[in-house]
Amino acid sequence: MIFLTFSLRNAKRRDAFASYKQSVIQGVAPWKKHFLILLLPGHGYYLALVAILALAIITAGMAEKILDRPDPGMVVIDEIIGMLIGLMGAPLTLPALVTAFVLFRLFDIWKPFPVSWLDRHLHGGTGIVLDDVMAGIYTLACMQLMVYLAVF
C-alpha cells in the first residue's frame, strides 16, 4: 500500500496507471514464488515443507527478538507454512485455493483447540509458527474431506 500511495502521488497523470500496475506487480510477485512449491513432484514437496518449517521457526524467533514484540504481525512466514500444509493434496484450481485460504484464515482467527493453546503457551519462533501449522492441519482435514466428497 505504501508503494501504491507513493507511486500515485508522485507520478504524472499519464503515468499513473503504469505506476499503479508496477506497484501491484511488486506487491504480488514475491508471493508467487512461495507457492511454486506446490508444483514439486513426489516427496520434494514434503522435504521442502520440512525445510520451510525449520526456516520459519528460526526466522520468526529472530524477528520477535529484533522487533521486541511477541508474534509480530509483519512476520508472515508462519501463514505461508500454514497455507502450504492446508494445500497438501488439494487440486490446484481457483475454487480450491480460495476455499483453502478462507478456511485457513477462519481457523487462524477463530483459534479452536489446540490452536489457541499453542498460541498462548508456546513462545518464540515455535509458538509463532506452530499455531499456524495447526490451523493448516485443520484446513488440510477440511480440504481432504471436500476432495473425498468430490466438491472439487
Buried (B, 14 or more C-beta within 10 A) or exposed (E): EEBBEEBBEEBEEEEBEEBBEBBEEEEEEEEEEBBEBBEEEEEEBEEBBEEBBEBBBBBBBEBBEEEEEEBBEEBBBBBBBBBBBBBBEBEEEEEBBEBBBEBBBBBBEEBEEBBEEBBEEBEBBBBBBBBBBBBBBBBBEBBBEBBEEEEB
